[in-house]
C-alpha cells in the first residue's frame, strides 16, 4: 500500500476543518439551535478522524510485516500522541494556576494519562476529549489486524459494526456507564478497518473520481446539522441523533474511500498535505487560542479570528518541530530497537 495518500490527507483536512469551524461558530455567536444544530459539525469532524486513524494504522501495520507488531506499534503511538497532549495539559494547568483558578489534581492526572473519559471528568483543553478513545482503540488494533490477515474478512467487520451498535444500546439503556463509554465510538473506528480491507483485497477497483465522492461527503456533512436538529425536543435528543448519523457517515466513508482515485491536482495535494501534517497540533491548540483571542482582544470578530489563526499557526508550527517531530523520531528508534530484540 502507498505510504502517502492525498485522499487521506484531504479526509484529515476535512475533519480538522469541521472541528475548527464548529468552534469558530460558537465564538462568533452563531447559534447552535433552531433549524441547524451546528455542534454536529465538530462532532462529525471527530468521527471522520476516527475513521482516518484506524485506516492509517492498519495500513502502517500492513507495511511493517513480517515481525512482531504489538510492542513497536504501542511505542510509536505513545510517542506520537502523548508528548504533545501532555504539554497541552501542563500549559493549560499552569495558566489556570497563574490566573488563580481552582485546579483539581485528579482531573489533571487523568488528562495526562488520557483516561478522562473513564474517570468521567472534563478535558483540558476541551478538544482532548477524543484522544482517550483513540488510545483505547490502540489496545485492540494489533489483534484486529492479525485476525483480519486472511482475505474475505470484510463481512465479519461489518457484522462487528452492527453488533457494536447493539452492544452500546444495551449498555446505555442498562445503565452500564463504563460499557457505554468504551463502546460509544467503536462504530466510528470499525469503518476504517473496512476501508483497509477493501483497499488490500480490491485495490484495482479504485475507479471513482475524487471530486464526485468527496463532494457527496461534504454534502452529507452539510445536511447533518439540519437532520440532527429536525424534530429534536432537547439538546440531548439532538446529540443522540447526531451520534447515529456519525456511525452511518463513518461507514459510508469506509465503504466508498477504497474505490476513489487519488487526487492529482498538485496545488490541492500540497495544501491538504500541509494541513494534515499539522492537524494534530491544530486540533489541540486552536480552541484555547480562540478562547484567548475572543475573550481578551477587544476588536471586531473578524480581527479576533485573524489573530487567532495567526497565533494558532505560530504555536502549531513551533510545537510540531520542537515536540511532535522529535518525539516521532524517538518513537521510531525505540520501536526499531524493540523489534531487533
N, C-alpha and C positions, 0 to 999 in steps of 0.2 A: 504494500500500500504506500501511497505517496506520503513523504514526510511533511509536505506543505500542501494546503488546500485553500485556494481563495474562497471557495464556497463556505468552508468552515470559519474563515476569518470574517466573512460577511455575516454569517449566523451570529457569531460572537459580537460583532459590531451592532447588529440589530438589538441584541439582548441588552448590552450596556446602554445603548441609546434609549431604549424604553424605560430602563430604571432611572436614567438621568432626567428624561422628560417628565416622568411622573413626579419626581421630587421638585423639579422646577415649577410645575403647575401648582404645587402646594404653596411654594414660597411667594408666587406672584398673585395668589388668591383666586385662582380659577377653580371653582368648586368641584367637589368630588361627587356630589349627589345630583338628584334630578335625572335628566334624560341620559347622562353619561356618568358611569362610575369609573372615574379616571384612575383611581388607585389600582385598578386591574392592569394598567399598562406596565407598571413596575413589577407587579406580581408575575405577569406573563414574561417579562424580561428575565426574571429569575428562573422561571420554569424552562425557558429556552437555554439558559446557562446550564441547567442540569442535564438536558439532552446532549448539549455540546460536550460537557465534561466526560460523561460516561462513554460517548463515542470516541473521543480523542484518546482516552486512557486505554480503551480496548485496542485501538489501533497501535498505541505505543507498545503494549504488551505483545501484540502480534509481531511487531518489528524486532523485538528482543528475543524471540525464540531462536534456538532452544536454550535451556538453562533454567535455574531457579527464578521464580517470579516474585514471591511474596516479599521477602526481606528487601531486595533492591527497590521494588515498587514502593513500599512504605517509606523507605528512606528518602526517595526522590519527592514523594508527595508531601512529607513532613517539611522538607526544606523548601518546597515550593509555596506552601500555604502559611506555615506558622511564623517565619521571621517578620513578614510584613504585618500580619494580623496582630502579633504581639506588640510590635512597635506602635500600631494604631491604638490599641487598648491602653498602653502605657502613656502615650501622649495625651489621650483624652482624659485619663485618670489624673495626670499631672495638671492638666488645665483645670479640672474640677477642684483640685486641692488649692491651686493658686487663686481661684475665684471664691474660695471658702465655701464651696458647696459640699454637701454630705457625700461621702464615698463609702459604699458597702464593700468590705473586703471579699465577701463571698461572691458578690456579683463580679468583681474584678478577676478573681481566681477562675471562676467558671468560664469567663470570656477568654482568659489567657489559654485555657485548655480547650476551648471551643466545644463546651458541653452545656452551654447555657440553655439550649432547647430542652434538655433532660432536666436541668435544675429549675426550669420554668422561671427564668429571670430575664431582665432586659438585656439587650445587646448594646455594647459600646465599642465603636459607633453603631448606630442603628442598622446600617446595611450588613453588619457582621452576622445577622440572624441566619443567613442562608448557609454559612460555612460549616456549622456543625453537621448539617445534613450531608454535605459533600464528604466530610471526614468520616462519618459513619458509613457512607456508601463505600469508601475505600476499603473498609474491612472485609467487604464481601466480594469486591470486584475480581480479585485474582481467582477466587474459587469459581465465580461465574465464567470467567474466561476459560478455565480448564474444562468446565462442564460443557462448554459450547464449542470445543475444538473441532468436533466432527461436523460434517455438513448436515443440513436439514434441521437445525435446531431452532429456526425462527418460530415455528408454531409453538414450541414449548415456552419461549419467552413471551409470546403473545398470550398464552394461557396464564403465565405467571402475572402478566399485567392485569388481566381480568381478576385473578384471584387476589392480587394485592389490593385492588379497589374493594372487593368484597370484605377482605380481612380488615381494612381500615374502617369500613362502615360498621362492622361488628364491634371493633374495638371502641369506636366513637360512641355508638349507641349503648354499649355495655359499660361505659364509664371507665374504661381502662386507659388512663392518661398516657402512660409510657408507650403502650402499644400503638395508640393513635399517633403519637408524636413520631415514632420510628417508621410508621407505615405511610404517613401522610404524603410524602413526595416520592415514594418508590415508583408510582406510575409515571412520574416525570423522568426518572433515570432509566427505566427499562427501555423506552423508545430509542435511546442512544445505542443500546446493545442490539436492538432490532436493526438499526441502520448499519451498524458494524457488520452484522452477519450478512445482510443483503449486499453490502459492498464487497465482502470477502467472497461470497459464493456466486455473485452475479454482476461482477464489476463491468462486464462488457455491455450491460444494458443501459448505461448512463447516456440517455439519448434526448432527454427533455431540455429545452432551452432554459437557462437560469433565470432570465427575465420573467418568463411566464410563471414559474414555480415560486420564486421569491415575491413576485407581485401578488400571488394568491395568499402567501404567508402574511404579507403586510396588510392586505385587505382583511384577512381574518382577525388579525390583532387589532385593527382599527374598529371592527364591528363588535369585538368582545366587550368593551366598556358599555355599549348600549345593551347588549344581551344580559350583562351582569346586573344592570340596574332595572331591567324590564320586570315590572310586577313585584319587585322585592319590597317587603314591608319594613325591613331594617337593614342596617349595615351588615349584621351577621348573616342574614339571608343572602345578601349580595356576595359576601366573601365566600360562602359555601358554594354558590353557583359559579363563581369565578374559579374556584378550585376544580370543579368538574370540567369547566371549559379548558383549564390548563392541562388537565390529563388528556383531553381529546386533541388539543393543539399539539402537544408533545408527541403523541402517537402519529399524528398526521405528518409531522416533520420527520420522524423516524422512518416512516414508510416511503416518503417521497424523495428525501435527500439523496439516497443512493442512485436514483435514476436521473439526476440532474447533471448536465455537462458543467465542467468547471468554467468559471468566469474568465474571460480572456482580455477584457478591457484593461490595459496597463495602468491607466490612471486610477480606476476604481480599485484594482488589485492592490496598488500601492497604498491607497487611503485606508482600506479595510485592514490591511496587514499592520499598518502603524497603530490603528486604534486597537486591534486585537492584542498587539504586543503590550500595550499599556493598560489594557482593560481591567486587570485586577486592581491596579492602583486607582484607576478612575472609579471603580465600583466602591472601594473602601473609603476614599478620601473626599469624593465630591460633596456628600451630604454635610459633613462638618464644615467644609469651606463655605457652602451655600448658607448654612446657618450663621456663620460668622459675618459674611458679607451682607446678607439681607437684614441681620439684626443690628449691626454696628455701623454700616455705611449708609448715611442719610443722603440718599440720592434717588432719582427715578429708577424703577426696577430694571430698565434696560442697562443702566450703568452698573447696578449691583450684579446683574447677570454677567456682564462683560468682565467685571472684576473677579467674579467667582470662577469664570472659565480660565482667565489668565493665571490666577493663583493655583487653581487645581492643576493646570498643565505644568506649572513650575514644580510643585510638590511631587506630582506623579513622576515627572522626568527624573528628579533627584532620587526619589525612593526606588525607582526601577534600577537605576545604575549603581546606587550605593547599597541597596538592601536586596532587592529581588535577584538581580543577575549574579552577584557573588554567592548568594545562598543556593541558587540553582546550580551553579558550577560546583560548589562544595557538595551538594547532594549527588551530582553525577559521579564525582570522585569517590565518595563514600559508598555509593551503590556498586561501582565497579570493584572496589576493594572487597565488598561483601560477596560479590559474585565469584571473585577469584579464590575466596577462602574454601 
